């Protein structure tokens, strides 16, 4: 398949690149683990996200909420922020702020015993909403006291997670969630009206009915929402096999239409028109045991998502940055289909590079097509772009993209960084090694070496018509980041590259 594009450097194409705004994590209590912190540091050093969102702020492993009886037998409450401080300090030290998700229910406050995940997050309403409100307020006041209101008011606050699913909210009870949301919203705004609050954090199951019901409720109660949150996954039901699930990817356009519907629905309410939408979770598959996540196919598919997710959404948070993650239990192997862009051991999966490449783009977009995006630096006139060859299923077709760039006379350099099944495929190396569940030091080093892009350069001379053509050959499930900039020779006296290479 061949594609050719004539580039207009004065074009200004819609591309709201919020790739680095937020990233997901497993429950935040995992931040107390050393490997978790190593993976987060790797991601922050090389990509650098502004926010991080995860479950379990009030789950029992964080040990925040406690009750006891005084000498008269009265029930008393107390709060322990020891682990909370350690986690928040660790985030801020890595230049990443929390996107606070309020949940799940502490066991001592819960009205029932329904839990979710291996780590048993309680998903029932509070036995008494006043107790929940006091917990929320005590936590926020502690954070403000420790980090200042000027800091904490920059942390968005989301109420619960996917209440439209029976597994995450008892009975998927819409009215009960609305009660929780209003009580939480009121409690937060009593602490400070500068704190920002949103919801309903729904996934794509019955999402239109839920979102409309939520907006109707908030409108009727005159709740001045600060933002809306929802999730976005793009696969069908997985086919289970042993520890794993094998889902089929859905067509992009159908997935994006769901987001367009959400935008239109929100904008149909005068008081909520243009309210920011934060996609607080997105990925291909919604299970943490989908081998798809570890593949080049995933990286190429996500690359196309990143070109368009900012069209109608304020942000979109990839679920998750790393594979220290225990929803289904502790994984058996280093490659197990985990959500993370980094596998355990600090191995960069191909999707890691989708995010790094998009983070490095210039702000001005001059071309956004189905398989390529090109950005320009207005001061220098240099270009950075990404080409990708995604497909729902294997076709065997490579992609050839030619860009005809206007250029002043002179010499340029084309830099390419290629991630495809032949050049940057740590999963294949692990497979070729026999899929060991425990990696030796040498095996880990070998896989990590195979997890880096192949970098190539070439010289380009602009022709007499003031044009420089570049051609990119993108293999199936591959992506190529490329950069074009001036590179005039400044040769030292007597030096000859050509003679040196005779």
Helices and strands as residue ranges (DSSP letters): E 2-6, E 22-24, G 28-32, H 34-46, E 51-53, G 60-62, E 65-69, E 75-79, H 82-93, E 97-98, E 100-102, E 115-116, E 121-122, H 129-147, H 149-152, E 157-159, G 170-172, H 174-191, E 197-202, H 207-220, E 227-233, E 239-241, E 244-246, H 252-267, G 270-272, E 277-283, G 291-294, H 296-308, E 315-318, E 342-343, E 347-348, H 350-359, E 364-369, E 372-376, E 383-388, E 399-406, E 411-419, H 426-432, H 441-449, E 454-461, E 467-474, E 479-486, H 497-500
